[in-house]
Amino acid sequence: MFLVSLTGAAISWILTLAIGLALVSWLIVHTIRNAEDPPRMVVKWVLTLPLVTLILLSLKLLGPLAPFLIVLCGVVLSFMWTPHLIPFLISPLTSAFDGGNIPPDPAPLYSIARSKQKQGRYLEAVADVRHQLERFPTDVEGHLFLAQILAEDLKDLAGAELTIQRFCAQPGHAPKNLVFALNSLADWHLKLGQDRESAQRALEKIIELLPDTEFSLGAAQRIAHLAGTDQLLAPHEQKKFAVPEGVRNLGLLQPRNQPKPAAVDPGQLAAQYVKHLEQHPLDTEAREKLAVLYVDHYHRLDLATAELEQLIVEPNQPDKLVVHWLNLLADLQIRSGAPYETVRETLQRIIDRHPDLAAAEMARHRLSLLRLELKASEKTGAVKLGAYEQNIGLKRASRPPGQQKG
């Protein structure tokens, strides 16, 4: 029994010693690897291990003198390890503010490339950006920066377009980043290449990638207002101005005889809007102007309502624009002498659509003053609906694209 007990104690002592040695070894390796100056940390451990051994042995070897040696060794050890122990003890508190020793997430760096770009070393800047993109192939900033250098600095529109195409082909990019990239490409084609067709192709790519969204509606709106090639080339051509002879003795003329600017023919303007909308049915600006013209010149609230309703019911329109068109429809109804209930229903649609937004509160306030607004409009002598019967061939423009004539 005694031998068994002795053997068990020896095994327990050996295991404890082995675990202690393993922990000490791990601590030594860990501190050396994470030290700012590994060689200096090695020297500290070379000095520490003999001092600790000396402290442990002094209790048996020196007897009453052991405390003096222990204090001396403790002073030396504290001098060596205090700079490391204090940060270790307070690190849980400081790490909550500075992140501790957690390394930052790797991220591309373009500062060197931007510096070279400013110095006119464009090819070197391109090489630096491409090197970063090899490490971070889906980085948005890198692709756009590379395309910008190619387009604006090297005048390589083909290379810029290829860069944007590769970026758009990558999965997972946010829609707003795709839209920004393709709009930038369209800007470069218009500004640097005076190429309307290529700019339109870039904008059509937005419609292809993001169909039935507000981004596709915005791209269609921009396509509708793209300048022609002649307009793009005009600023680069030398212009000749013919200055006609002005009115003689202008300051002596009576006010009624003063020259007036030529009036725009509303009929011709309306026809232009209709023709434009046949080619670009999603142009909200032209359709809105046509609706106002229907009321202000032709006094046709029905045609104006059809135009605005087409904008209001179009899916994926931004809420801000829908509220604007509903308020505009209410304005036109008041100017045309529509009854109170008709205008009230229009404003109520704003409230029903977004009851918790500021636009709804403004609509409620306008409803509370609506009868006063209608009376004020009556005093101005609003023209009754139907005063003009000319259809001027414009009803067709108010139909949604694709609807057949009945």
C-alpha positions in Angstrom: 0.0 0.0 0.0 2.8 2.3 0.8 4.5 1.7 -2.5 1.2 2.3 -4.4 0.7 5.5 -2.5 4.2 6.6 -3.2 3.9 5.8 -6.8 0.7 7.8 -7.1 2.2 10.8 -5.4 5.2 10.6 -7.8 3.0 10.4 -10.8 0.9 13.4 -9.6 4.1 15.4 -9.0 5.5 14.5 -12.4 2.2 15.5 -14.1 2.1 18.8 -12.2 5.7 19.5 -13.2 5.0 18.7 -16.8 1.9 20.9 -17.0 3.9 23.7 -15.3 6.8 23.4 -17.7 4.3 23.3 -20.6 2.6 26.5 -19.5 6.0 28.2 -18.9 7.2 27.1 -22.3 4.0 28.4 -24.0 4.3 31.7 -22.1 7.9 32.2 -23.2 7.1 31.4 -26.9 4.0 33.5 -26.9 5.7 36.6 -25.4 8.7 36.3 -27.7 6.5 36.0 -30.8 4.3 39.0 -29.9 7.0 41.2 -28.6 8.0 44.4 -30.4 11.6 43.6 -29.8 11.9 39.7 -29.8 15.7 39.6 -29.1 15.3 41.8 -26.0 12.5 39.6 -24.8 14.8 36.5 -25.1 17.4 38.3 -23.0 14.7 39.0 -20.3 13.7 35.3 -20.2 17.3 34.2 -20.0 17.7 36.4 -16.9 14.3 35.6 -15.4 14.6 31.8 -15.3 17.8 31.7 -13.2 16.4 34.4 -10.8 13.1 32.4 -10.3 15.1 29.2 -9.7 17.3 31.1 -7.2 14.3 32.3 -5.3 12.8 28.8 -5.1 16.1 27.3 -3.9 17.0 30.1 -1.5 14.2 29.0 1.0 16.1 25.8 1.7 19.7 26.9 1.1 19.9 30.2 2.9 17.4 29.9 5.7 17.0 33.3 7.5 18.9 35.1 4.8 16.5 33.9 2.1 14.1 37.0 2.3 16.9 39.4 1.5 17.8 37.4 -1.6 14.2 37.1 -2.6 13.7 40.9 -2.3 16.7 41.5 -4.4 15.6 39.2 -7.1 12.1 40.6 -6.9 13.4 44.1 -7.5 15.3 42.9 -10.6 12.3 41.0 -11.9 9.9 44.0 -11.3 12.3 46.3 -13.2 12.3 43.9 -16.2 8.6 42.9 -16.3 6.6 45.9 -14.9 6.5 47.6 -18.4 4.8 44.4 -19.7 2.5 43.6 -16.7 0.9 47.1 -16.5 -0.4 47.0 -20.1 -1.5 43.4 -19.7 -3.6 44.3 -16.6 -5.2 47.4 -18.0 -5.6 46.1 -21.6 -9.2 44.9 -21.0 -10.2 48.5 -20.3 -8.2 50.2 -23.0 -9.2 47.6 -25.6 -12.8 48.7 -25.4 -11.7 52.1 -26.8 -8.8 51.3 -29.2 -9.5 47.7 -30.2 -6.5 46.3 -28.4 -4.0 44.2 -30.4 -6.6 43.1 -32.9 -5.0 43.8 -36.4 -7.1 46.0 -38.7 -8.9 44.4 -41.6 -6.8 44.5 -44.7 -7.8 47.2 -47.1 -6.5 48.6 -50.4 -4.2 51.6 -50.4 -4.4 54.1 -53.2 -2.5 57.0 -51.7 0.7 56.2 -53.6 -1.3 55.9 -56.9 -3.0 59.2 -56.2 0.3 60.9 -55.6 1.7 59.6 -58.9 -1.5 60.8 -60.7 -1.0 64.3 -59.4 2.6 64.2 -60.5 1.5 63.2 -64.1 3.0 59.7 -63.8 -0.3 58.1 -65.0 1.1 54.8 -66.2 2.7 54.2 -62.9 -0.5 55.1 -61.1 -2.4 52.6 -63.3 0.1 49.9 -62.4 -0.2 50.6 -58.7 -4.1 50.5 -58.8 -4.0 47.3 -60.8 -1.7 45.8 -58.2 -4.1 46.7 -55.4 -7.0 45.2 -57.5 -5.1 41.9 -57.8 -5.4 41.7 -54.0 -8.9 43.2 -53.7 -10.6 42.4 -57.0 -14.0 43.6 -56.0 -13.0 46.9 -54.5 -15.4 49.6 -55.8 -13.0 52.6 -55.3 -10.2 50.8 -57.2 -12.2 50.1 -60.3 -13.6 53.6 -60.5 -10.2 55.2 -59.8 -8.6 53.1 -62.6 -11.4 54.0 -65.0 -11.0 57.7 -64.1 -7.2 57.7 -64.8 -7.7 55.8 -68.1 -10.5 58.2 -69.3 -9.5 61.6 -68.0 -5.7 61.4 -67.9 -4.8 58.9 -70.6 -7.8 59.6 -72.8 -8.3 55.9 -73.2 -12.1 55.7 -73.3 -12.0 52.1 -74.5 -9.9 51.0 -71.6 -12.2 52.9 -69.2 -15.3 51.3 -70.6 -13.7 47.8 -70.4 -12.8 48.5 -66.7 -16.4 49.5 -65.9 -17.8 46.5 -67.8 -15.6 44.2 -65.8 -16.8 45.9 -62.6 -20.4 45.6 -63.5 -20.0 41.9 -64.4 -18.9 41.1 -60.8 -21.7 39.8 -58.6 -22.6 41.4 -55.3 -22.1 45.1 -56.0 -24.7 47.5 -54.6 -27.0 49.0 -57.2 -26.0 52.6 -56.4 -22.4 51.7 -57.1 -23.3 50.2 -60.5 -25.4 53.3 -61.3 -22.6 55.6 -60.3 -20.0 53.7 -62.4 -22.2 53.6 -65.6 -23.3 57.3 -65.2 -19.6 58.2 -64.9 -18.8 56.2 -68.1 -21.7 58.1 -69.8 -20.2 61.4 -68.6 -16.8 60.5 -70.0 -18.2 59.6 -73.4 -20.1 62.9 -73.6 -17.4 65.2 -72.3 -14.3 63.6 -73.7 -15.5 61.7 -76.7 -18.6 63.7 -77.8 -20.1 60.3 -78.4 -23.8 60.3 -77.7 -24.4 56.7 -78.8 -21.8 55.3 -76.4 -23.2 57.4 -73.6 -26.7 56.1 -74.3 -25.3 52.5 -74.4 -23.9 53.0 -70.9 -27.2 54.3 -69.6 -29.1 51.5 -71.2 -26.9 49.1 -69.3 -28.4 50.5 -66.1 -31.9 49.6 -67.4 -30.6 46.2 -68.3 -29.0 45.5 -64.9 -31.7 47.1 -62.7 -35.0 46.8 -64.5 -38.2 48.1 -62.9 -36.3 50.3 -60.4 -36.0 54.0 -59.8 -32.5 53.7 -61.1 -33.8 52.5 -64.5 -36.3 55.3 -64.5 -33.6 57.8 -63.9 -31.5 56.3 -66.7 -34.4 56.5 -69.1 -34.9 60.1 -68.0 -31.3 61.0 -68.8 -31.4 59.2 -72.1 -34.4 61.4 -73.1 -32.3 64.5 -72.5 -29.0 63.4 -74.1 -27.7 66.1 -76.4 -27.1 65.3 -80.0 -23.7 65.0 -81.6 -24.0 68.5 -83.2 -24.7 70.0 -79.8 -21.8 68.1 -78.2 -19.4 69.4 -80.9 -20.7 72.9 -80.9 -18.6 74.1 -77.9 -15.4 73.0 -79.7 -16.2 74.8 -83.0 -15.4 78.4 -83.7 -18.7 80.4 -83.6 -19.6 83.4 -85.8 -22.1 85.7 -84.3 -24.2 88.0 -86.5 -25.3 91.1 -84.5 -28.4 92.6 -86.0 -29.0 96.3 -85.8 -30.8 97.3 -82.6 -33.7 99.6 -82.1 -32.8 103.2 -82.7 -33.6 105.7 -79.9 -34.7 102.9 -77.5 -34.7 105.2 -74.5 -37.1 107.6 -76.2 -39.8 105.0 -77.0 -43.1 104.9 -75.1 -43.5 101.9 -72.8 -46.2 100.4 -75.1 -43.8 100.7 -78.0 -40.9 99.0 -76.3 -39.7 95.8 -78.1 -40.9 92.6 -76.5 -39.4 89.2 -76.7 -40.9 86.9 -79.2 -43.7 84.8 -77.7 -43.4 81.0 -77.8 -46.2 79.3 -79.7 -47.9 77.0 -77.2 -49.3 74.8 -79.9 -45.9 74.3 -81.4 -44.4 73.6 -78.0 -47.1 71.1 -77.2 -46.5 69.3 -80.4 -42.8 69.1 -79.6 -43.6 67.6 -76.2 -45.9 65.0 -77.8 -43.3 64.0 -80.4 -40.6 63.8 -77.8 -42.8 61.6 -75.5 -43.5 59.2 -78.4 -39.7 58.5 -78.5 -39.1 58.8 -74.7 -42.3 57.9 -72.9 -40.5 57.8 -69.5 -39.4 61.4 -69.7 -41.2 62.7 -66.6 -40.0 66.3 -67.1 -41.5 66.6 -70.5 -44.8 65.0 -69.5 -45.1 67.3 -66.5 -44.6 70.4 -68.7 -47.1 69.1 -71.2 -49.7 68.7 -68.4 -49.2 72.3 -67.3 -49.5 73.5 -70.9 -52.8 71.6 -71.3 -54.3 73.6 -68.4 -52.6 77.0 -68.9 -53.2 77.3 -72.6 -55.9 74.8 -73.7 -57.8 74.7 -70.4 -58.0 70.9 -70.7 -57.8 69.5 -67.2 -58.8 66.1 -68.5 -55.7 65.8 -70.7 -53.5 67.2 -68.0 -54.9 64.7 -65.4 -54.2 61.8 -67.8 -50.6 62.9 -68.1 -50.0 63.3 -64.4 -51.8 60.1 -63.6 -49.5 58.2 -65.9 -46.6 59.6 -63.9 -48.2 58.9 -60.5 -49.1 55.3 -61.2 -45.8 54.4 -62.8 -44.2 51.8 -60.5 -40.9 52.4 -58.7 -41.2 56.2 -58.9 -39.5 58.0 -55.9 -42.1 59.0 -53.3 -40.9 62.6 -53.3 -41.8 62.9 -57.0 -45.2 61.2 -56.6 -46.1 63.7 -53.8 -44.9 66.5 -56.1 -47.1 65.4 -58.9 -50.2 65.0 -56.7 -49.7 68.5 -55.4 -49.3 69.7 -58.9 -52.5 68.0 -60.0 -54.3 69.7 -57.1 -52.8 73.1 -58.3 -54.1 72.5 -61.8 -57.5 71.4 -60.5 -57.8 74.6 -58.5 -56.7 76.7 -61.5 -59.2 75.0 -63.7 -62.1 75.6 -61.3 -62.6 71.9 -60.2 -65.0 71.4 -57.3 -63.9 71.0 -53.7 -64.4 67.2 -53.5 -62.1 66.6 -56.5 -59.2 68.6 -55.1 -59.8 67.1 -51.6 -59.6 63.5 -53.0 -56.3 64.4 -54.7 -54.7 65.7 -51.5 -56.2 62.8 -49.5 -54.2 60.5 -51.8 -51.0 62.0 -50.4 -52.1 61.4 -46.8 -53.2 57.8 -47.6 -49.9 57.0 -49.3 -47.6 58.2 -46.5 -49.7 59.1 -43.4 -46.6 59.4 -41.2 -44.4 61.6 -43.4 -44.0 65.3 -43.4 -45.7 65.4 -46.9 -48.9 64.1 -45.3 -48.9 66.7 -42.6 -48.5 69.4 -45.3 -51.4 67.9 -47.2 -53.5 68.0 -44.1 -52.7 71.6 -43.5 -53.5 72.4 -47.1 -56.8 70.6 -46.8 -57.7 72.7 -43.8 -57.3 75.8 -45.9 -58.6 74.4 -49.2 -61.9 76.2 -49.3 -60.1 79.5 -48.8 -57.7 78.6 -51.6 -60.6 77.7 -53.9 -62.3 81.1 -53.2 -59.1 82.9 -53.9 -58.9 81.1 -57.2 -62.5 82.0 -58.1 -61.8 85.7 -57.6 -59.0 85.5 -60.3 -61.6 84.4 -62.8 -60.6 80.9 -63.6 -61.7 79.7 -67.1 -64.2 76.9 -67.0 -63.3 73.5 -68.3 -64.1 73.0 -72.0 -63.7 76.6 -73.1 -61.5 75.3 -75.9 -62.5 72.1 -77.7 -59.3 71.6 -79.7 -57.9 68.2 -79.3 -54.9 69.2 -81.4 -54.1 65.5 -81.7 -52.6 65.4 -78.2 -54.8 62.8 -76.4 -52.7 60.1 -77.8 -49.7 61.3 -75.8 -51.5 60.7 -72.5 -51.9 57.0 -73.0 -49.4 54.6 -71.4 -46.8 53.3 -73.9 -48.0 50.3 -75.8 -51.8 50.9 -75.3 -53.7 50.6 -78.6 -56.2 53.1 -79.8 -59.8 52.0 -79.3 
